[in-house]
Amino acid sequence: MTFPPPSPTTLEDMQLNIIARVNTCVTHANNRLAINLAQPTISFDQRGKIAGCARLQNNTLKFNPVLLVDNYATFMSEVVPHEVCHLLTYTLFGRVRPHGKEWRSLMSQLFRLTGHTYHKMDVTKVSGKTFPYVCECGQIELSIRRHNKVQRQQQRYICRQCSEILQPL
């Protein structure tokens, strides 16, 4: 099988290739590190702007199907190894910083990747409704979750630039 395989045309084929890539990454890690990480449970129900998520305690990986369709090659080359390394880090080191030195070391050692905390994918299709807030710097958009917390008086948000409390527009 050549890597990366030709881009499939259906979501189902993409998902099957992601599952195969996860299995390959886990097998590679098990062989290189002489461990026995079980193949994780995989789902494609991650929502929002997150490309993938590792559920450490139950050895599960979740992937965002909307972002997968538009960023298939990136998922195959970066997102899958990124998430697999989270499971490996937890297995080998327990609770440590999510993108700390242990995780970065595994990314480099196993997959020759630098490992970034955040992806740079276009999230326009998965971005939810936002609400305008203002401070000295100007207008800032807050997510519906943050907006609702402000409305319920559960949270106040402060501008990172001017340190002023954000106010609804």
C-alpha positions in Angstrom: 0.0 0.0 0.0 1.5 3.3 -1.0 1.3 6.2 1.4 -0.6 8.2 1.3 -3.1 6.2 -0.7 -5.0 7.9 -3.4 -7.8 10.1 -2.0 -11.0 8.1 -1.8 -14.2 9.6 -3.0 -16.6 8.6 -0.3 -16.6 9.4 3.4 -17.0 5.7 4.1 -13.8 4.9 2.2 -12.0 7.8 4.0 -13.1 6.4 7.4 -11.9 2.9 6.5 -8.5 4.3 5.5 -8.3 6.3 8.8 -9.1 3.1 10.7 -6.4 1.3 8.8 -3.9 4.1 9.4 -4.7 4.1 13.2 -4.0 0.3 13.2 -0.8 0.8 11.3 0.4 3.5 13.7 -0.4 1.5 16.8 1.3 -1.6 15.4 4.3 0.4 14.5 4.5 1.9 18.0 4.0 -1.5 19.6 6.9 -2.9 17.6 9.3 0.1 18.1 8.5 0.5 21.8 8.1 -3.2 22.7 4.7 -2.5 24.3 1.2 -3.9 23.7 -1.2 -1.0 23.3 -4.6 -2.4 22.2 -6.1 -1.1 19.0 -8.3 1.7 20.1 -12.0 2.0 19.5 -12.6 4.6 16.7 -15.6 6.8 16.0 -16.3 9.6 13.6 -18.6 11.7 15.7 -16.2 14.5 16.8 -17.9 17.9 16.4 -16.9 21.5 16.3 -13.4 22.7 15.3 -11.5 19.8 16.7 -10.0 17.4 14.1 -9.5 14.5 16.5 -9.7 13.6 20.1 -8.1 10.9 22.2 -10.1 9.5 25.2 -7.3 8.2 27.3 -9.0 6.1 29.9 -11.1 4.1 27.5 -8.6 3.9 24.6 -10.8 5.6 22.1 -10.1 8.0 19.2 -12.8 10.3 17.8 -12.4 12.1 14.4 -14.4 14.9 12.9 -16.0 13.7 9.7 -16.6 17.2 8.3 -13.0 18.2 8.6 -11.9 14.7 7.4 -13.6 15.2 4.0 -11.8 18.5 3.3 -8.4 17.5 4.8 -8.0 13.8 4.1 -4.2 13.9 3.5 -3.6 15.9 6.7 -5.7 13.4 8.7 -3.7 10.5 7.3 -0.2 12.1 7.7 -0.7 14.2 10.9 -4.0 13.9 12.8 -3.9 10.1 13.2 -0.3 10.0 14.5 -1.1 13.0 16.7 -4.0 11.2 18.4 -2.3 7.8 18.6 0.6 9.5 20.4 -1.8 10.8 23.0 -2.9 7.2 23.8 0.8 6.1 23.8 1.8 8.9 26.1 -0.9 8.0 28.6 0.0 4.3 28.4 3.7 4.9 29.0 3.7 7.9 31.3 0.3 8.3 32.8 -1.2 11.7 33.3 1.3 14.3 31.9 0.8 17.5 29.9 -1.2 16.7 26.7 1.4 18.2 24.4 4.4 18.0 26.7 7.9 16.7 26.2 6.8 13.0 26.4 4.2 13.4 23.6 6.6 15.5 21.5 9.3 12.9 21.9 6.9 10.1 20.7 5.8 12.2 17.7 9.4 12.7 16.7 10.7 9.2 17.5 7.9 7.2 16.0 6.5 9.3 13.2 9.2 12.0 12.5 6.7 14.7 13.1 7.1 17.9 15.0 3.7 17.7 16.5 1.6 20.9 16.8 -1.0 21.6 19.4 -3.5 23.0 17.0 -4.3 22.3 13.4 -4.4 25.0 10.7 -7.5 23.6 8.8 -10.2 25.8 7.5 -13.0 25.5 10.0 -15.6 27.6 8.3 -17.9 24.7 7.7 -17.8 23.7 11.4 -17.8 27.1 13.0 -20.9 27.7 15.1 -22.8 31.0 15.6 -20.8 33.7 17.2 -21.8 36.8 19.1 -20.1 40.3 19.0 -18.4 41.6 22.2 -16.3 44.8 22.5 -13.4 46.1 24.5 -10.9 49.0 24.0 -9.3 47.0 21.2 -12.5 46.7 19.2 -14.9 43.9 18.4 -14.3 40.2 19.4 -16.5 37.3 18.5 -17.5 34.8 21.3 -18.8 31.3 20.7 -22.4 30.5 21.7 -21.1 28.5 24.7 -19.2 31.5 26.0 -22.0 33.9 25.2 -24.5 31.8 27.1 -22.1 31.7 30.1 -21.9 35.5 30.1 -25.7 35.7 29.8 -26.2 33.4 32.8 -23.6 35.5 34.7 -21.4 32.4 35.2 -18.3 33.8 33.5 -16.7 37.1 32.4 -14.1 37.2 29.6 -11.1 39.5 29.5 -9.4 40.8 26.4 -5.9 39.3 26.0 -4.6 42.6 24.6 -6.0 45.4 26.8 -7.2 43.3 29.8 -10.6 44.9 29.7 -13.8 42.8 30.4 -15.6 42.0 27.2 -19.0 43.6 26.9 -21.9 42.4 24.6 -22.3 44.7 21.7 
